[in-house]
Amino acid sequence: MYWLDQLHQVLVVGNYGRGTIKSYMAEMRLLFHYHHELNVEQITQQHIMDYMLFIKTVHQVGRDKCRAVAQSCSFFFRHVIKKEFIVPSKIYPRKEFRLPNVMTQDEVKQLFERCSDVRGLAVISLLYGCGLRCGEVQQLKLSDIERKNNRILIRQGKGNKDRYAQLPYHVLKHLEDYYRAYRPNLFLFESKQLLGKPLHQRSIQTIVNTTMTNAGFVSGKFTAHTLRHSYATHLLDLGCDIHSIKTLLGHSKIETTMIYLHLQQSKRDVTSFIFNRRAE
């Protein structure tokens, strides 16, 4: 379709990240398909509202999905079709405050102790030991592992930004065990079906889910992103400052990182101690 091609060109020329391009293209494709009887130029605010009502009521999607639709539409009408039309703020769903799910340090210990698969250990080590996103693990190349400097280069992470992540010794050890067993050539986790391509992100998630289940956790309770949340929260518990954690996680705004302050165990312990002292 012409307008999807135009959208793709604008995103690529604008040097937007892989995730943004994939998301905007998918959301606009679905919107156009839903209003297939209309030319793209005929789509109005009301048509967008009708589509969002449909996906919320029929498919029971959450706030993140609705916001992705709103952002995609806003970008498309502002930068691609350049129509005298701005997606109004009321289309954006109200922000929900939800604390991320995290594992306790004992649960993390149980996860590692019960995992005997070298690939599974390598994946969960990168997610928890380095705080990487699932997509960042998927895109890692062997050349990104800097053993001498004890760090990993994260290329074009979220927001299309490069950064370095720390490489603790125990993570390096699991990566070395994995390398000896699998001998990857280019990407750290390579697809068997598509030579020279990384393992699909869903396959990475499946490895994590299988590892969690084998460790005795209820299916679906903890995910790949839970390990990243746990990494940040446990760093706070150990006394790491919030600005250093922001840098390690690759957050662009400190407000994003500060949500982990609500999960900090030491703060909860102090609060409980003060309350118990007063109750005595």
NORGI-V712294 format. One record per residue. N is the residue number from 1. SS is DSSP state (alpha for helix, beta for strand, coil for the rest). PSI is psi as a letter, one per 20 degrees, with the letter a starting at -180 (999 if undefined). Layout:
n:N ss:SS psi:PSI
n:N ss:SS psi:PSI
This chain:
n:1 ss:coil psi:p
n:2 ss:alpha psi:g
n:3 ss:alpha psi:h
n:4 ss:alpha psi:h
n:5 ss:alpha psi:h
n:6 ss:alpha psi:g
n:7 ss:alpha psi:g
n:8 ss:alpha psi:g
n:9 ss:alpha psi:g
n:10 ss:alpha psi:g
n:11 ss:alpha psi:g
n:12 ss:alpha psi:g
n:13 ss:alpha psi:h
n:14 ss:coil psi:j
n:15 ss:coil psi:k
n:16 ss:coil psi:q
n:17 ss:coil psi:r
n:18 ss:alpha psi:g
n:19 ss:alpha psi:g
n:20 ss:alpha psi:g
n:21 ss:alpha psi:g
n:22 ss:alpha psi:g
n:23 ss:alpha psi:g
n:24 ss:alpha psi:g
n:25 ss:alpha psi:g
n:26 ss:alpha psi:g
n:27 ss:alpha psi:g
n:28 ss:alpha psi:h
n:29 ss:alpha psi:g
n:30 ss:alpha psi:h
n:31 ss:alpha psi:g
n:32 ss:alpha psi:h
n:33 ss:alpha psi:h
n:34 ss:alpha psi:g
n:35 ss:coil psi:l
n:36 ss:coil psi:h
n:37 ss:coil psi:i
n:38 ss:coil psi:q
n:39 ss:coil psi:q
n:40 ss:alpha psi:h
n:41 ss:alpha psi:i
n:42 ss:alpha psi:i
n:43 ss:coil psi:p
n:44 ss:coil psi:r
n:45 ss:alpha psi:g
n:46 ss:alpha psi:h
n:47 ss:alpha psi:h
n:48 ss:alpha psi:g
n:49 ss:alpha psi:g
n:50 ss:alpha psi:g
n:51 ss:alpha psi:g
n:52 ss:alpha psi:h
n:53 ss:alpha psi:h
n:54 ss:alpha psi:g
n:55 ss:alpha psi:h
n:56 ss:alpha psi:g
n:57 ss:alpha psi:h
n:58 ss:coil psi:g
n:59 ss:coil psi:i
n:60 ss:coil psi:l
n:61 ss:coil psi:r
n:62 ss:coil psi:a
n:63 ss:alpha psi:g
n:64 ss:alpha psi:g
n:65 ss:alpha psi:g
n:66 ss:alpha psi:h
n:67 ss:alpha psi:h
n:68 ss:alpha psi:g
n:69 ss:alpha psi:g
n:70 ss:alpha psi:g
n:71 ss:alpha psi:g
n:72 ss:alpha psi:g
n:73 ss:alpha psi:g
n:74 ss:alpha psi:g
n:75 ss:alpha psi:g
n:76 ss:alpha psi:g
n:77 ss:alpha psi:h
n:78 ss:alpha psi:h
n:79 ss:alpha psi:i
n:80 ss:alpha psi:f
n:81 ss:coil psi:h
n:82 ss:coil psi:l
n:83 ss:coil psi:q
n:84 ss:coil psi:m
n:85 ss:coil psi:p
n:86 ss:coil psi:p
n:87 ss:coil psi:o
n:88 ss:coil psi:q
n:89 ss:alpha psi:h
n:90 ss:alpha psi:i
n:91 ss:alpha psi:h
n:92 ss:coil psi:p
n:93 ss:coil psi:q
n:94 ss:coil psi:q
n:95 ss:coil psi:p
n:96 ss:coil psi:p
n:97 ss:coil psi:o
n:98 ss:coil psi:p
n:99 ss:coil psi:p
n:100 ss:coil psi:q
n:101 ss:coil psi:p
n:102 ss:coil psi:q
n:103 ss:coil psi:q
n:104 ss:coil psi:r
n:105 ss:alpha psi:h
n:106 ss:alpha psi:h
n:107 ss:alpha psi:h
n:108 ss:alpha psi:g
n:109 ss:alpha psi:g
n:110 ss:alpha psi:g
n:111 ss:alpha psi:g
n:112 ss:alpha psi:h
n:113 ss:alpha psi:h
n:114 ss:coil psi:j
n:115 ss:coil psi:o
n:116 ss:coil psi:i
n:117 ss:coil psi:p
n:118 ss:alpha psi:h
n:119 ss:alpha psi:g
n:120 ss:alpha psi:g
n:121 ss:alpha psi:h
n:122 ss:alpha psi:g
n:123 ss:alpha psi:g
n:124 ss:alpha psi:h
n:125 ss:alpha psi:g
n:126 ss:alpha psi:h
n:127 ss:alpha psi:g
n:128 ss:alpha psi:g
n:129 ss:alpha psi:h
n:130 ss:coil psi:i
n:131 ss:coil psi:k
n:132 ss:coil psi:q
n:133 ss:coil psi:q
n:134 ss:alpha psi:g
n:135 ss:alpha psi:h
n:136 ss:alpha psi:h
n:137 ss:alpha psi:g
n:138 ss:alpha psi:h
n:139 ss:coil psi:i
n:140 ss:coil psi:p
n:141 ss:beta psi:q
n:142 ss:alpha psi:h
n:143 ss:alpha psi:i
n:144 ss:alpha psi:i
n:145 ss:beta psi:o
n:146 ss:beta psi:n
n:147 ss:coil psi:g
n:148 ss:coil psi:h
n:149 ss:coil psi:j
n:150 ss:coil psi:l
n:151 ss:beta psi:r
n:152 ss:beta psi:p
n:153 ss:beta psi:p
n:154 ss:beta psi:o
n:155 ss:coil psi:p
n:156 ss:coil psi:l
n:157 ss:coil psi:a
n:158 ss:coil psi:p
n:159 ss:coil psi:j
n:160 ss:coil psi:k
n:161 ss:coil psi:p
n:162 ss:coil psi:q
n:163 ss:beta psi:r
n:164 ss:beta psi:q
n:165 ss:beta psi:q
n:166 ss:beta psi:q
n:167 ss:coil psi:n
n:168 ss:coil psi:q
n:169 ss:alpha psi:g
n:170 ss:alpha psi:h
n:171 ss:alpha psi:g
n:172 ss:alpha psi:h
n:173 ss:alpha psi:g
n:174 ss:alpha psi:h
n:175 ss:alpha psi:h
n:176 ss:alpha psi:g
n:177 ss:alpha psi:g
n:178 ss:alpha psi:g
n:179 ss:alpha psi:g
n:180 ss:alpha psi:h
n:181 ss:alpha psi:h
n:182 ss:alpha psi:h
n:183 ss:coil psi:l
n:184 ss:coil psi:q
n:185 ss:coil psi:g
n:186 ss:coil psi:f
n:187 ss:beta psi:q
n:188 ss:coil psi:g
n:189 ss:coil psi:o
n:190 ss:beta psi:q
n:191 ss:coil psi:p
n:192 ss:coil psi:h
n:193 ss:coil psi:h
n:194 ss:coil psi:o
n:195 ss:coil psi:p
n:196 ss:coil psi:j
n:197 ss:coil psi:q
n:198 ss:beta psi:q
n:199 ss:coil psi:q
n:200 ss:coil psi:q
n:201 ss:alpha psi:h
n:202 ss:alpha psi:h
n:203 ss:alpha psi:h
n:204 ss:alpha psi:g
n:205 ss:alpha psi:h
n:206 ss:alpha psi:h
n:207 ss:alpha psi:g
n:208 ss:alpha psi:g
n:209 ss:alpha psi:g
n:210 ss:alpha psi:g
n:211 ss:alpha psi:g
n:212 ss:alpha psi:g
n:213 ss:alpha psi:g
n:214 ss:alpha psi:h
n:215 ss:coil psi:i
n:216 ss:coil psi:j
n:217 ss:coil psi:q
n:218 ss:coil psi:p
n:219 ss:coil psi:p
n:220 ss:coil psi:i
n:221 ss:coil psi:g
n:222 ss:coil psi:q
n:223 ss:coil psi:a
n:224 ss:alpha psi:g
n:225 ss:alpha psi:h
n:226 ss:alpha psi:h
n:227 ss:alpha psi:h
n:228 ss:alpha psi:g
n:229 ss:alpha psi:g
n:230 ss:alpha psi:h
n:231 ss:alpha psi:g
n:232 ss:alpha psi:g
n:233 ss:alpha psi:g
n:234 ss:alpha psi:h
n:235 ss:alpha psi:g
n:236 ss:alpha psi:g
n:237 ss:alpha psi:h
n:238 ss:coil psi:j
n:239 ss:coil psi:j
n:240 ss:coil psi:p
n:241 ss:coil psi:q
n:242 ss:alpha psi:h
n:243 ss:alpha psi:h
n:244 ss:alpha psi:h
n:245 ss:alpha psi:g
n:246 ss:alpha psi:g
n:247 ss:alpha psi:g
n:248 ss:alpha psi:h
n:249 ss:alpha psi:i
n:250 ss:coil psi:k
n:251 ss:coil psi:q
n:252 ss:coil psi:h
n:253 ss:coil psi:p
n:254 ss:alpha psi:h
n:255 ss:alpha psi:h
n:256 ss:alpha psi:g
n:257 ss:alpha psi:h
n:258 ss:alpha psi:i
n:259 ss:alpha psi:h
n:260 ss:alpha psi:i
n:261 ss:alpha psi:h
n:262 ss:alpha psi:i
n:263 ss:alpha psi:i
n:264 ss:coil psi:p
n:265 ss:alpha psi:g
n:266 ss:alpha psi:h
n:267 ss:alpha psi:g
n:268 ss:alpha psi:h
n:269 ss:alpha psi:g
n:270 ss:alpha psi:g
n:271 ss:alpha psi:g
n:272 ss:alpha psi:h
n:273 ss:alpha psi:g
n:274 ss:alpha psi:g
n:275 ss:alpha psi:g
n:276 ss:alpha psi:h
n:277 ss:alpha psi:g
n:278 ss:alpha psi:h
n:279 ss:alpha psi:i
n:280 ss:coil psi:999
